[in-house]
Amino acid sequence: MARSITHAKHYYQERSASSVSPALSPSLLSFEAFKQQLEALNQEQLRSLRNEINRKLDDGHTTLLTEEETKMISSLFS
């Protein structure tokens, strides 16, 4: 039992030490490289990128109710 506690303590210490400087996954490395590339962009390029991102985010916005459905629901409470 003492051996398993010692093993668990050693494992925890290793995990704690590795959490200080975690190994980066390939996708995180790609993201970090992308962020570095962003720093090289000028203001006009950054604005263009922001507009493109906003457009993509807005495309995902869907209307839950049509105007006709909204009017019908409103009429129920009038």
C-alpha positions in Angstrom: 0.0 0.0 0.0 2.9 2.4 0.9 4.4 1.6 -2.5 1.1 2.6 -4.3 0.9 5.9 -2.4 4.6 6.6 -3.2 3.9 5.8 -6.9 0.8 8.1 -6.9 2.7 10.9 -5.3 5.5 10.5 -7.9 2.9 10.5 -10.7 1.3 13.6 -9.3 4.6 15.4 -9.0 5.4 14.5 -12.6 2.0 15.8 -13.8 2.4 19.0 -11.8 5.8 19.6 -13.3 4.6 19.0 -16.8 1.6 21.3 -16.4 4.0 24.2 -15.9 5.3 23.7 -19.5 2.8 21.4 -21.2 3.7 19.8 -24.5 1.7 21.6 -27.3 -0.5 19.5 -29.5 -0.2 19.9 -33.3 -3.4 21.8 -33.5 -2.3 24.2 -30.7 1.0 24.6 -32.5 -0.8 25.5 -35.7 -2.9 28.0 -33.8 0.1 29.6 -32.1 1.8 29.9 -35.6 -1.4 31.5 -36.9 -1.4 34.0 -34.0 2.2 34.9 -34.9 1.2 35.5 -38.5 -1.5 37.8 -37.3 1.1 40.0 -35.7 2.7 40.6 -39.1 -0.5 42.0 -40.6 -1.1 45.7 -41.1 -4.2 47.5 -39.8 -6.0 47.3 -43.1 -5.4 43.5 -43.4 -6.6 43.0 -39.8 -9.8 45.0 -40.4 -10.4 42.9 -43.5 -9.9 39.7 -41.6 -12.2 40.9 -38.8 -14.9 41.7 -41.3 -14.6 38.3 -42.8 -14.7 36.6 -39.4 -17.8 38.7 -38.5 -19.5 37.8 -41.7 -18.9 34.1 -41.1 -20.1 34.3 -37.6 -23.3 36.2 -38.7 -24.0 33.5 -41.4 -24.5 31.1 -38.6 -27.3 33.3 -37.1 -30.6 31.8 -38.1 -34.1 33.2 -37.4 -36.1 31.0 -35.1 -39.5 32.4 -36.1 -40.7 33.8 -39.4 -42.4 37.2 -39.3 -45.7 35.5 -39.9 -45.2 33.2 -36.9 -44.2 36.2 -34.7 -47.4 38.1 -35.7 -49.5 35.1 -35.0 -48.0 34.6 -31.5 -48.4 38.3 -30.8 -52.0 38.2 -31.8 -52.6 35.5 -29.2 -51.6 37.9 -26.4 -53.4 41.0 -27.8 
